[in-house]
Amino acid sequence: MTVPNPAAAVSSIADRFAQVRGRIAEAAKAAGRDPASVGLTAVSKTQGPEALQAALDAGQRVFGENRVQEAQGHWAARRAALPDLELRLIGPLQTNKALEAVELFDVIETLDRERLAAALAAAMTRAGRRPSVLVQVNTGAEPQKAGVLPDDADALIAVARDRYGLKVEGLMCIPPVDEDPAPHFALLAAIAARNGLGVLSMGMSGDYLAAIAAGATHVRVGSALFGERNKAPAPS
């Protein structure tokens, strides 16, 4: 687990948001796109209450969280006062957490297997809530990373829609850190296009400008907004 770097002063978060939003707008215009077509998801994992409040004060309402339990701690008590809050799960989801995820999140970006599709469908029926879903594609076929393989993506999209009735809106990917992300973004866009999907969640702090050029509709930005994080000390 990591903790926010104390050097990243809360007072600078508003400036960081303004800078990132400006860069998103510039990148969208350069690609011949409307800046409003690119949504900013602020990755709020590991952040403390002061940083979260600073982001809210800067007008941010869309947040991405990696873990259900941490997201509950961040947002469960705030939701009633923030009717326009949108929470997106961007980390891997275990099937035994499906109900909690459905109850909390508005979008689940990490569907990567049929078993999880079944668990989400059952949880939605039980909770009476139907969050939107993105299929996560492991574009680099990295064994340590979550996501369906590109060759299997069409089948998972079809089964999630047709067998389980999930509202699949689009795709998500995390390219390998040591490769040019552009071919991975292009691959994701091609899979989305042939399946009639309009949402592309791709691009993070280091590559979101390239993602926008490739058609991203949502970029997931953390350190560029909140500052770099330090490793938490190991338990003694």
Backbone torsions as a table, in degrees:
resi	resn	phi	psi	omega
1	MET	NA	151.2	178.6
2	THR	-119.6	163.5	178.1
3	VAL	-129.5	154.5	-179.6
4	PRO	-61.1	143.2	176.1
5	ASN	-71.6	125.8	179.7
6	PRO	-58.5	-24.9	-179.3
7	ALA	-67.4	-21.4	178.4
8	ALA	-82.9	86.8	-174.7
9	ALA	-63.9	140.1	179.0
10	VAL	-58.6	-33.7	-178.0
11	SER	-63.9	-19.1	-178.6
12	SER	-90.0	-7.5	-174.4
13	ILE	-64.9	-40.3	178.3
14	ALA	-59.8	-40.6	177.9
15	ASP	-64.6	-40.5	179.3
16	ARG	-63.0	-42.8	178.1
17	PHE	-61.6	-43.2	179.7
18	ALA	-61.7	-42.0	-179.6
19	GLN	-64.5	-46.4	-178.7
20	VAL	-65.4	-43.1	178.3
21	ARG	-60.8	-38.8	177.8
22	GLY	-64.4	-40.5	178.8
23	ARG	-67.8	-37.7	176.5
24	ILE	-61.1	-45.5	-179.4
25	ALA	-62.3	-43.3	179.4
26	GLU	-63.5	-43.7	-179.7
27	ALA	-65.0	-39.2	178.7
28	ALA	-64.6	-45.1	179.5
29	LYS	-62.8	-39.9	179.2
30	ALA	-63.0	-29.5	178.9
31	ALA	-89.5	5.7	-179.3
32	GLY	73.4	28.7	-176.6
33	ARG	-116.9	157.9	173.3
34	ASP	-74.9	125.1	178.1
35	PRO	-53.5	-28.9	179.7
36	ALA	-69.4	-11.2	-179.9
37	SER	-82.5	-3.1	-179.9
38	VAL	-117.2	116.5	179.0
39	GLY	-92.9	142.5	177.8
40	LEU	-99.3	118.8	172.4
41	THR	-101.4	115.7	178.9
42	ALA	-83.8	120.4	-177.7
43	VAL	-82.3	106.3	-170.1
44	SER	-100.5	9.0	178.7
45	LYS	-58.3	143.1	177.7
46	THR	68.6	0.2	-176.5
47	GLN	-82.2	147.6	178.3
48	GLY	-85.7	171.9	-176.2
49	PRO	-61.4	-32.8	-179.8
50	GLU	-66.4	-41.3	179.2
51	ALA	-67.2	-41.4	178.4
52	LEU	-61.7	-43.0	-179.5
53	GLN	-66.4	-37.4	178.0
54	ALA	-63.1	-38.7	177.3
55	ALA	-65.6	-42.9	177.4
56	LEU	-62.9	-40.7	179.2
57	ASP	-64.5	-27.4	177.3
58	ALA	-81.1	3.8	176.2
59	GLY	92.0	4.8	-179.2
60	GLN	-76.8	135.2	179.7
61	ARG	-130.9	-3.3	179.7
62	VAL	-113.5	120.8	-174.9
63	PHE	-129.8	143.5	176.9
64	GLY	-110.7	133.4	-179.6
65	GLU	-126.3	146.0	-178.0
66	ASN	-89.8	-28.5	-173.8
67	ARG	-131.4	140.2	-176.1
68	VAL	-62.1	-48.2	-175.1
69	GLN	-63.8	-43.3	178.8
70	GLU	-64.2	-40.1	178.7
71	ALA	-62.5	-38.7	177.0
72	GLN	-60.1	-43.1	178.5
73	GLY	-64.4	-35.6	-179.8
74	HIS	-73.0	-40.0	-162.5
75	TRP	-123.3	-18.8	-173.6
76	ALA	-55.4	-42.6	-178.1
77	ALA	-79.5	-13.3	-176.6
78	ARG	-95.2	-19.1	-169.6
79	ARG	-59.3	-41.4	-176.0
80	ALA	-60.4	-33.7	-178.3
81	ALA	-87.9	-3.8	-175.7
82	LEU	-129.4	75.4	-176.7
83	PRO	-63.9	-20.4	-179.6
84	ASP	-97.3	9.1	179.0
85	LEU	-69.1	136.8	174.4
86	GLU	-124.7	123.0	-179.7
87	LEU	-109.9	132.2	-177.8
88	ARG	-123.5	125.7	176.1
89	LEU	-83.5	119.3	-176.3
90	ILE	-118.6	5.9	176.6
91	GLY	-109.5	164.2	-179.6
92	PRO	-57.4	145.4	-177.2
93	LEU	-120.6	127.4	173.4
94	GLN	-82.5	148.1	-177.3
95	THR	-61.8	-31.0	-178.6
96	ASN	-74.7	-5.0	175.5
97	LYS	-106.8	8.0	-174.3
98	ALA	-61.0	-44.0	-177.7
99	LEU	-64.1	-45.5	178.8
100	GLU	-60.8	-39.5	179.4
101	ALA	-65.0	-44.1	-179.4
102	VAL	-64.0	-36.9	-179.3
103	GLU	-70.0	-26.6	-173.4
104	LEU	-103.3	-43.3	-168.9
105	PHE	-91.6	149.9	175.4
106	ASP	-91.2	-27.8	178.0
107	VAL	-138.5	133.8	174.9
108	ILE	-112.8	111.6	-170.9
109	GLU	-92.5	1.2	-166.4
110	THR	-123.4	36.6	171.8
111	LEU	-70.5	123.2	-176.0
112	ASP	-139.0	7.4	-179.3
113	ARG	-161.6	155.6	-176.6
114	GLU	-64.6	-37.9	-179.2
115	ARG	-58.8	-38.0	178.0
116	LEU	-70.6	-36.8	176.4
117	ALA	-58.4	-43.4	178.9
118	ALA	-63.8	-42.4	-179.9
119	ALA	-65.1	-40.0	179.2
120	LEU	-66.6	-41.5	179.5
121	ALA	-61.6	-43.6	178.8
122	ALA	-65.0	-41.4	-179.9
123	ALA	-65.0	-38.2	179.2
124	MET	-65.5	-39.6	176.9
125	THR	-62.6	-43.8	-178.8
126	ARG	-67.4	-41.4	-175.1
127	ALA	-83.8	-18.9	-175.4
128	GLY	69.7	27.7	179.8
129	ARG	-132.2	144.0	-178.6
130	ARG	-129.7	79.2	174.7
131	PRO	-61.3	151.7	171.3
132	SER	-70.3	159.5	-175.4
133	VAL	-132.2	140.2	168.0
134	LEU	-115.3	146.2	173.9
135	VAL	-92.3	125.7	177.5
136	GLN	-85.7	126.8	-178.9
137	VAL	-110.8	127.0	177.9
138	ASN	-85.4	80.3	-171.5
139	THR	-63.4	-25.9	179.3
140	GLY	-94.8	3.8	-178.4
141	ALA	48.8	44.3	-179.3
142	GLU	-83.6	124.0	-174.9
143	PRO	-64.2	-25.4	-177.6
144	GLN	-88.2	-1.6	-172.3
145	LYS	-112.7	143.7	176.3
146	ALA	-70.3	164.2	178.2
147	GLY	122.0	145.2	176.1
148	VAL	-75.3	146.6	177.8
149	LEU	-67.8	148.1	-177.3
150	PRO	-53.7	-39.8	-178.6
151	ASP	-68.1	-17.9	-178.7
152	ASP	-104.1	-0.7	-173.2
153	ALA	-65.9	-43.1	-177.8
154	ASP	-59.6	-42.4	-178.4
155	ALA	-65.3	-40.6	179.6
156	LEU	-67.7	-40.6	177.5
157	ILE	-58.8	-45.1	-178.1
158	ALA	-64.8	-44.6	-177.6
159	VAL	-69.3	-35.7	178.3
160	ALA	-64.1	-40.4	179.7
161	ARG	-73.7	-53.0	-166.1
162	ASP	-84.1	-40.8	-177.6
163	ARG	-85.3	-38.4	-172.9
164	TYR	-108.8	-5.9	174.7
165	GLY	67.5	25.6	179.9
166	LEU	-76.9	148.6	178.3
167	LYS	-87.0	83.8	-178.4
168	VAL	-83.1	113.3	-176.6
169	GLU	-97.0	-26.1	-174.7
170	GLY	-178.0	-157.5	-173.3
171	LEU	-130.4	157.9	175.5
172	MET	-134.8	148.3	173.3
173	CYS	-148.6	160.4	173.4
174	ILE	-131.5	99.7	-177.4
175	PRO	-63.2	157.8	174.7
176	PRO	-57.1	141.1	-174.2
177	VAL	-68.5	-23.6	-174.9
178	ASP	-103.1	18.4	180.0
179	GLU	-126.5	157.2	172.1
180	ASP	-60.4	122.2	-176.6
181	PRO	-73.7	-19.1	-172.1
182	ALA	-56.8	-45.9	178.3
183	PRO	-63.5	-31.5	178.3
184	HIS	-69.6	-40.6	177.0
185	PHE	-65.5	-40.0	178.9
186	ALA	-64.7	-39.4	177.8
187	LEU	-62.5	-45.2	-179.9
188	LEU	-61.8	-42.7	179.9
189	ALA	-62.6	-37.6	-179.8
190	ALA	-67.8	-41.3	177.4
191	ILE	-62.8	-43.1	179.5
192	ALA	-62.2	-43.8	-176.4
193	ALA	-62.3	-44.3	-176.4
194	ARG	-74.2	-12.5	176.3
195	ASN	-106.0	7.8	177.2
196	GLY	67.6	33.1	-178.0
197	LEU	-105.0	134.3	-174.7
198	GLY	-102.7	-6.9	-175.3
199	VAL	-105.9	128.0	176.9
200	LEU	-127.0	107.4	175.9
201	SER	-95.5	102.5	-177.8
202	MET	-156.8	146.2	-177.2
203	GLY	103.0	129.3	177.6
204	MET	-126.5	-164.6	-171.9
205	SER	-55.2	-35.6	-175.9
206	GLY	-87.2	-13.8	-173.1
207	ASP	-143.3	18.4	-174.6
208	TYR	-69.6	-25.3	178.0
209	LEU	-68.5	-41.3	175.7
210	ALA	-64.9	-36.3	179.1
211	ALA	-64.5	-40.4	178.6
212	ILE	-63.5	-41.4	177.8
213	ALA	-60.8	-29.1	-178.6
214	ALA	-90.2	-1.2	175.0
215	GLY	110.7	11.2	179.8
216	ALA	-55.9	136.4	172.9
217	THR	-100.7	-17.1	177.1
218	HIS	-141.6	132.4	174.3
219	VAL	-117.1	143.0	-174.8
220	ARG	-110.2	107.5	-171.6
221	VAL	-121.3	128.5	180.0
222	GLY	-119.6	-73.7	-172.9
223	SER	-63.3	-31.7	178.2
224	ALA	-67.1	-18.5	178.6
225	LEU	-99.3	-42.3	-172.8
226	PHE	-105.7	-8.4	-177.2
227	GLY	94.9	161.8	179.0
228	GLU	-65.6	153.7	-178.7
229	ARG	-110.9	149.1	172.6
230	ASN	-95.2	153.6	172.7
231	LYS	-67.6	136.5	175.6
232	ALA	-70.6	146.7	178.2
233	PRO	-61.7	144.4	178.8
234	ALA	-69.0	146.1	178.7
235	PRO	-60.1	140.6	179.5
236	SER	-85.5	NA	NA
